[in-house]
Each structure stands twice: as structure tokens, then as C-alpha cells.
Amino acid sequence: MRLGIVRTPGEPAPGTGRVAAPGLDWARLGDTLVYWTGDDDLWASARGRAREAGVTVEELPAPAAPRDLHLVTQVGRVFQQEHPDVRVLVDKGRYLVAAIDAERLSGITPREEVCYRVEPLPTGEVVFGAAPAVARTPVAEIQRLVDEVSAEGFGSLLGELVGFGTRHSLSPGFRAAATMAADLLTQHGYIVRTDPVTVGSGQSGNVVAERVVPSRAFRDVVLLTAHLDSVNLSGGPSAPAPGADDNGSGAAGLLEIARVLAGLDARHDIRVILFGGEEQGLFGSTQYVAGLSPRERHRVRAVVNMDMIATLNTAVPTVLLEGAEVSKGLIDDLAAAAGTYTGLAVQTSLRPFNSDHVPFIDASIPAVLTIEGADSANEHVHTEGDTLDHIDHALALGILRMNVATLAAAAGV
């Protein structure tokens, strides 16, 4: 088997003759095209075409067979920390191309908290790509809302959440954080409730807050979500788990956006939800979606989920928009908002994994995860080292402004 990569600035269409010959398999991960084949003659032909086109193909030590090529999607560096012996061929932080034979694969069992996924490397697919920076004409009312997002307000909320020490789903710290959030949302004028969430043999909760448009009999609803809990995988519920980025950043961002949108004059309802039990297996969001009636599912126009929005892992501030086919329109709207109201670079992926957008997508509801770009992934998550000194407020502010603009438009400003 032969394996090589081509690093391509921008987004040329894969397999259009710059490198590939008919029959050569490929997958794209950002600026890197991965090519492979079991046919030496085909490989030689492709290398010849590459030389003629002035394209550099970096050949990599290949596994024994294409079936040994796997795509790993991980949170932070959890997979690499737990399996340092696995040979990584392409490292893109959240996404890895790894050589794993059948015997080694049989020994890889994810822990109960789902922190990574291992699957065959998809053929002829873009695992994640870059969205073009398309700026539209700003809408005055949306620009006003975007400008209201406060870095100081976000920072103060984040500091308060981190101050609980741990927000493990079954801990007193989580309950205290949920009470704090519910009280704050009530002060902003939302109708607030806390729903019980079963996590193993224990109980956590979802804080659900809604801003209703009473004058309209027929209206949809726009959702902003984030998980409130934190976790330290090397300890139990009482272990230090400040969770500044994962997911104090998303939870504090939700509370700041809720403040900005509290008085919004829009056609549709706005609902914000802080989930519990995310770190143990998406319990809060899964149980919430399961409890929606068919009519309520139909009302949901869009779900914007925030998880880890405040550690700068890339050379320029970057957001990854992760969804599925049902989410394409919302991904386009978020990318356009990023280009119009922020300076963020945008990556996109249609391979949803391990955050609270997944249960909505599984129910055919358009949902998108907004998460920090992670080409050199965050190594502090799920440890006591996920602290405030790793937070990049400018990155968080950009993602919050993108999300405010998208939610306001979806709500019908």
C-alpha cells in the first residue's frame, strides 16, 4: 500500500487532476489531502502527474492495507494520551488519521465518558474544510446586538463558574452553578425551570429558560445550548475540575448572549438551555430531545450549541462549525455571520461528534456545534489544568458575536 499527503492552501476540489489518477482514494482534512492506494502502478502514475504539475507529494510510511487506515475524532488529546503507541499519520488536533490494524483495534475500548471515536477513514470525503470568508451587508439592529456582547461580562460570568471548583454533574458545585444560572436568567426576564436528568444512579439537571412572544399565536423557537458540567477524568465527582474552557466558556457565553437577547423584538421564541450530564454521555441533551413532542420538534428552527469556545489553538482565531446534512443551511448562516460581524476564520465539518448538538441532529433538527478551531488541540480539557489562564477572551468574543447575529436573524429580527 502507498500513502501520501498534499498540503493545499485554500480549497481546491479534491481529485481534480492536480495529483489524483483514476482510482486513487482520498480524504481531506483542512489544508491536507490524504491519498492512498494498494496499486503501485497507479501510485507511480499519480506521482508523475504531481511532478508535472509542480505539486509536492509527501509520501508517508503506510500501514499494511487500506483497512488499517482510521479516522479518530477526539476531545482535546484524550485518544493520544490513552493510546500513545498508536501511529498517527496526520494530526489535525480534533481529527487524526491513524494506522491501526485489527489486532490493535480490538484492544481500544473507549471509557464510559465518550471522549473519542475511531472509524474507518472515509473515502472521497471532506472530514473538515475551510469556509470562504463571505461578508454580507450588516443589519443595523443585528449590529447593535453584536456590539452589546461584553468581554467583561463574559469574563465575570466565567470566573464565577470556575469558582465552584468542580461542576461535575452529580456534585454540589453543579447544583450551585445551576441555581446561579437560573437566578440570573430569571432576572433577565426569562421563564425558567430546572428539569431532572438521570445520570447513572444519580440525578443532575437541565436549566431551561425561554423568552416567549405572547402576541403571536403561531411561532417557532430558536435554541442556544451549552453544557454546564465539568469533569476531571483522573478523579471522581469531588476532584478539582474548574472546566474553564470545557465548558465554562460555553456556559458563560450562553448567559451573556441571553442577557443581550433578553429584550429582543423578534417573531419567534428564544430558548436557552444549560445541560447536565454531558461529560458522562450527553445525558441532559438526549433526555431533553426525547421529551419533545412531535409538534415541539417541528417548532425548532435552529439549535446553536457552544462547547469549548475560548482556547486559541490555531495561528489565527478560528471557529469550527460542526453539523450534518440537516444543518447545512445553519452552517452557512453562521459562516456568513462570522464573515460579516467578526474576523474569525471558519472551518466546517459534517461529521457530528460528542456534544449536545448530536441528539438534535439524530432527531432531524438542524443543530450546529460552535467550537474553537483545534489544529493543535487543547490539552487541558478534562483535567484540573483547564483553568482561566488558558482562556483567550478575543476568540470567545468573536464566537459569541457570530452566534448572537445568527440567533437574532433566525428569531426573525
N, C-alpha and C positions, 0 to 999 in steps of 0.2 A: 504494500500500500504506500502511496505517496501523498504528502500533506504539505501545504504551503499557505502563506498569508500574503496579502497585498494591502498596504496601508493607503487609503484613498481619502484625501481631503474632499469635503463635500459629499454629495450623494449620487455618484454615477450609478446607473442601473446595473445591477449585478449580471454577469454573464452575457454582456453585450459585445464581446469580441476583443475587449482590451486584453483579457487574459484567457478567458474560458474557451475551450473547444467543446463541441457537442458531446454530451455525456459526462462532463466534469461536474461533480457535485459542489455546491457552495452554500454558505450561510454568512449573513452579515451581522457583525456586532459593532455598531457605531462606525468608526472610520476604518474598520478592519474587515476585509473579505477573507474568509477561510475557504480554501479549495482542497478537494481530496478526490482520489480515485484509486482503484485497485489495478488499473491498466497502465503499465509502464509506457506503452506507445502513445497512449492518449496524453499522458503527463508530459512526455517529451514534446509532443506537438504543441501543447499549451505553453510550455516554457519557451519554445521557439517563437510563437506569436507574441509572447510578452516581450522578449528581447527586441523584436522588430518594432514594437510599439513604444519602446523605451520604458517599459514598466518593470519595476523590481519585484521579483517574487522571492520571498524569504522561505526557503524550504525548512521544515521542522522535522525532528525525529518523530516518525509516525508510529502509531500502535500497529498491532499485527493485522487488524481488519477494521473496516469502517464501523462494524457493530460495536467496537470498543470506544468510539467517539461519543462523548456525553456532554450535554449542556447542564451545568449546575447553576441554579439560581439561589442566592444565599442572602441572608441578612447580615450586614457587616462582613466579618471574615470567619463566621462560625464554621462553615464547612472546612476551610483550610486549617483552622485551629484544631478541629476534631480529627481531621484526616490528613496530616502533614505529609504522609507517604504517597498520596495520590499525585500523579504527574499532571501539572497544569500546563496546557499548551498555549492558551490565550487567556489572559487575565484582564477582565474589564470590571473588576470590583464586584458588583451585584451579579454579574454573569461571568462564568468561566467555561472554557472548553477544556475538558479533561480526558485523559486516556485511562479508561477503567475496564479491565477485562472481566469476564463473567465471574471468575472466582473472587476477585476483589470486590465486585459489585455486591455479591451475596453477603459480604461482611459489613456493608454500610447500612445501618439502621438508624434513621433519624430519631432523636429524642422525642419525648411526648410533646414538648413545645416545638412546633414545626418551624425550624429555622433555615432549612434548605430543601431544595427539590433537585433530584437527579433524574434525567430523562435522556433518551437518545438524542443526539444532535440533529435538529430538524434540517431537512434538505430543501434548498430553494426557498428559504425564508429569511426575513429580516427579524432578528431577535430584538434588536432595538436600533433606531436610527435617529437622525437629526432632522428636526422640523425647520423649514426655512423661516427666517425672521420676517413675517409679514405684518406690517403696521397699517392699521386702519385709521380713519379719522376719529379722534377721541370724541365720545359723547359727553357733553358738558356735565350732566348730572352724575354720570358714572365717574368722570374725572374727579368731581367733588368728593365722592365717597372714597375713591382711591387715595386722595390726599389726606383723608381723615385717619387713615391707618397710622397708628403711632408706634414708633420703635420703643419709646419709653414705656408706653402702656403694655406692649408685648413683654418687654424685659421685666417689668414689675410682676406681671402675672406668672411668668416663667420662674422667677425667683421664689415666689410663694409656693408654687407646686413642688419645686425641688426641695424646699424647706421641710416637707413632710418626711424626708429621709428615705422612705420607700412608699410606692403606691402599688405594691403587689395586690392583685385583685381580691385577695382574701384578708388583707391586713387592715388594721385600724387607720393606717395612713391613707389607704384608698378611700375609706368611708369619710374621713375628714376632708379629703380633696373633693369628693363628690358633693358633700354638703356645702363647701365653699363655692363650688361652681354653681350649684343650684341656687344658692342665695344671690349670687352675683347676677345670674340670668333673670331671676325674679325682679331684681332691682332695675334691670334694663327693660322690663315690661313684658317679658315672655311668660307664657303659660307653661309651668314647669312640673314635671313629675319624675319620679325615680322608679324604674321598673326592675324587679328582681331578675337576676341572671344566675343560673345554676352553673357552677364550675366544679366539676368532680363531685365531691361530697359536701362542698361548701357553697356559699352564696355571695355573689358580687352584685353589681347593679349597672344599669344604663341611666344616665341623666338625659332626659328628652325634654327639649324646650321648643315652643312653637310661637311664631308671630302670625296671627290669623288676620285675613282681610274679611271683616264681617259683612261688608256691604256687597259682596259678590257671592251669588248663590253657587255658581259653577267656577271652580278654580282648581288649579293643580298645586303641587307643592315642590319646592326645591330644597334639597338636603345638603347640609355641611356636616361632616362627621370627622371624628378623631378618637383614638383610644386614650383613655385616661390612665390606664395602669402602666406600671413599670415592672422590670424583673431583673434579678441578678441570678444568672444560671448556675453560678457556683455555690449558691446558698438557698435557704428556704424563704418563706414569706417574711421573716423578720430581718433578712440580710440587707445591708445598705444597697439601695437601688435608686439613686437620685433621678435617673431617667431624664436628664436634661434634654437630650435630643430625642430619645425614644421613650415616651413620646410627649415629654413635657412641652416640646416645641409645638407639636401639632395641637395639643390641648390648649395651651396658652394662646396660640394663634386663633383657634376657634372662638375662644372667649373674647378676643379683641375684635374679630370680624363680627361676632354677634352684637357687640356694642355699636359698631359702625352701622350695621343694618337694622338696628332696633326701630328706628323711626322711618324706615323706607316706605315710600309711597309706590306700591307695585300692584300688579294684577294678581299675583299668586302668593300663596303662603310660603313662609320660610321656616324650616325646622332644623335645629342644630342638635346633635346627639354626641355625647361622650360615652363611649362603650367601655364596659369592663370585660375582663376575661379574654382580651385579645391575645396576650402573650401565651396563654395556655391552649390556644387553638381557635381563635375567632368566636368564642362562645357568645359574647354580647351581640355582635352583629348578626350571627347566624340565628340566634333565637329571636332577635328583633324582626328580621325579614320573614322568618317562619310564622310570626304572629300577624303579619299584614294580611288583610282580606284582599281578594282579587281586585275589588274596587280601589282600595288604598294603593296597591301596587301600580295600578293603571294611572293614578294621580301623580306619581313621582316623575317629574320632568328630567331631573338630573341629580346625581349624587357626586359631590366633590369631597374626597377623603384626604386628610392630611396626616402623614406619618413620617417623622424624621425630616424636618424642613430646615434645619439650621446648622449643619456642619458642612463647611466648604471642602469638598474632596477633589475638586477639579480646578483647572487653571483659571477659569472664569466662572462666575456664578451660574449654575446650571440646575434646571429642574427636569426630572423625568416624569412624563405623563404616561401612566400605565393603565391600560384598559383592555377591551376586547372589541370584536366586531360591533357589538351593540353600542359601544362607547365612542365610535369614530367621530360622530358629529360633535360630541362634547370635547373630545381631544382637540379637534380643530378650533373650537371656540376658545379653549384655554390657551392654545398656542397663539392665536390671534391676540388675545388679551395680553399675553406676555410680550408680544412684539409691539403692542400699542401703548401699554401703560408701564412697562418695565424694561430693563436692559438684560433680562435673563436669556441665556442660551437654552434651547429646548431639545430634549431627547424624547422619543416616543417608543412605546412597546405595546404590542397586542398579546402579551403573554402574562396575564394577571397571576400574582402570587402573594399569598401570605400577608394580606392586610384586609381591612374591613370593607374594601370595595368588592372583594371576591363573592361574598354571599349575595350581594345585589346583582352582580353580573350573572351568577348562576340562576337567578330568578328573572333574567332577561330585562333587568332595569339598567339604564345607562349610568355607569359609575366609572370614575377615574381616580386613581391614586396619584396625588401630587407629592413627590418625594425628592429630596436632594439628589442631584446627579452624583454618581458614585464610581467613576472610573478608577479611583484609588480608595476603595471603600473605607467607610468608617469602622475603626477597630475598637471603639469604646462601648458600643451598644451592648446591652445585656450584662454589663459589669458595673462595679462600683465606681469605675472611672468615667462614666457618662455624666460629666459634670459641666458646670456653667462655663468653665474656661475654654471649652471646645466649641462654644456657640458663636456663630457668625450672624450678627443681627442684620447685616445688609442683605444677606441671602434670604433670611427668613422674611424680611420686609418685602422683598421682591415677590416671593411666592404668595404672601398674604395679599398683596395688591393685585396680582393676577387673579387670585381666587375671588376677591371682592368684586372685581369687574365682571367676571364670568357669572357669578351668582346673581348680581344685580340685573344683568341682561336676561338671564334665564327666568328671573322672577317677574320680568316684564316692566322694567323701569320705563 
